[in-house]
Amino acid sequence: MAQALGREVTDSEGTVWNCVQAYAELAEKTDKEDLAKVKGEEAYWVVCTPSGGAQSVRVKLPQDWESACSDEELLATIQANQ
């Protein structure tokens, strides 16, 4: 089984955010990447979970978010969705 792809970023307050593609439902015969994909867009749903007491957030990011988004872009998206 493939591991979930993801990234960790740290905000200015020292909170470490662990971001992974969101899989709302898992089906044996369905590719997990398809489950995280935003319908009709070249984007994925990503869940970012903080190391501290803040609440997890779900964000919509571009298809190649793991390599294309800078830490600053990822943190700005998290902050905008809190």
Number of C-alpha atoms within 10 A of each C-alpha: 3 5 5 12 10 14 15 15 17 16 16 7 6 10 15 16 23 16 24 20 25 20 18 9 9 10 9 6 6 10 10 18 14 11 18 19 21 15 10 6 9 11 16 24 21 22 19 25 20 18 14 10 8 11 10 17 18 18 20 19 21 16 15 11 18 18 9 12 13 12 16 12 13 24 18 12 16 22 12 10 12 11
